[in-house]
Amino acid sequence: MYTVYGLQGIIMLALQLIALGAGVFAVFHALRQRTDAFTAVEKLSKPIWLGILVASLLVLLLPLGMFIWVIAVVAICVYLVDVRPRVDEIQRGPRW
């Protein structure tokens, strides 16, 4: 964890809290989706994404190096920006 020393410490703490919130949201979102929706949009399967997201969340909770922390944040962002919208879209159907 980061100790708060000045502005840089506050910014890093805020970024870590945002990343943790995004990770928790991504895990709960993935848990609630149908298993076949992931393969229907030609993405990795639901268990694989859950594994990636849970591992990323654990990395964010452990005091590991900054490089591994960045990899975890990128994995969460890929899910939220690429996979989540397509999975939601396939389950909603056409909007017309």
TIPA-842824 format. One line per field, with one value per residue (C-alpha): residue number from 0; residue in three letters; x, y, z. Coordinates in steps of 0.2 Angstrom, whole numbers. Layout:
BEGIN
resi NUM/...
resn ALA/...
px X/...
py Y/...
pz Z/...
! end
This chain:
BEGIN
resi 0/1/2/3/4/5/6/7/8/9/10/11/12/13/14/15/16/17/18/19/20/21/22/23/24/25/26/27/28/29/30/31/32/33/34/35/36/37/38/39/40/41/42/43/44/45/46/47/48/49/50/51/52/53/54/55/56/57/58/59/60/61/62/63/64/65/66/67/68/69/70/71/72/73/74/75/76/77/78/79/80/81/82/83/84/85/86/87/88/89/90/91/92/93/94/95
resn MET/TYR/THR/VAL/TYR/GLY/LEU/GLN/GLY/ILE/ILE/MET/LEU/ALA/LEU/GLN/LEU/ILE/ALA/LEU/GLY/ALA/GLY/VAL/PHE/ALA/VAL/PHE/HIS/ALA/LEU/ARG/GLN/ARG/THR/ASP/ALA/PHE/THR/ALA/VAL/GLU/LYS/LEU/SER/LYS/PRO/ILE/TRP/LEU/GLY/ILE/LEU/VAL/ALA/SER/LEU/LEU/VAL/LEU/LEU/LEU/PRO/LEU/GLY/MET/PHE/ILE/TRP/VAL/ILE/ALA/VAL/VAL/ALA/ILE/CYS/VAL/TYR/LEU/VAL/ASP/VAL/ARG/PRO/ARG/VAL/ASP/GLU/ILE/GLN/ARG/GLY/PRO/ARG/TRP
px 0/5/8/1/16/10/1/9/4/-14/-15/-8/-20/-35/-29/-28/-45/-52/-44/-50/-68/-67/-60/-74/-87/-79/-79/-97/-102/-93/-101/-119/-117/-122/-108/-112/-112/-93/-91/-105/-95/-79/-70/-62/-74/-82/-71/-55/-61/-66/-49/-40/-51/-49/-31/-30/-40/-28/-13/-21/-24/-6/9/18/28/21/24/13/0/-1/-4/-18/-26/-24/-33/-47/-48/-49/-63/-73/-70/-70/-78/-92/-101/-101/-107/-121/-126/-127/-139/-150/-153/-156/-161/-174
py 0/18/30/47/59/74/76/61/50/56/54/36/32/39/29/13/15/19/3/-8/-1/-5/-22/-26/-20/-30/-46/-44/-40/-56/-67/-61/-64/-80/-92/-93/-74/-73/-86/-79/-62/-72/-68/-79/-90/-84/-94/-87/-69/-73/-80/-65/-52/-61/-62/-44/-39/-49/-41/-24/-29/-35/-24/-29/-20/-5/-15/-29/-17/-9/-26/-29/-12/-15/-32/-24/-10/-22/-31/-15/-7/-21/-37/-29/-19/-33/-46/-34/-30/-49/-52/-37/-40/-28/-10/-7
pz 0/-2/12/10/8/-1/-17/-26/-12/-12/-31/-30/-16/-27/-42/-32/-24/-42/-49/-34/-37/-56/-52/-40/-52/-66/-56/-51/-69/-76/-62/-67/-86/-95/-99/-118/-120/-119/-133/-143/-145/-149/-132/-120/-110/-94/-82/-90/-88/-70/-67/-75/-65/-49/-51/-56/-40/-29/-37/-33/-15/-12/-10/-26/-39/-49/-65/-60/-54/-71/-79/-67/-71/-90/-89/-79/-92/-106/-99/-95/-112/-124/-117/-105/-119/-131/-119/-113/-131/-136/-121/-124/-142/-156/-150/-164
! end
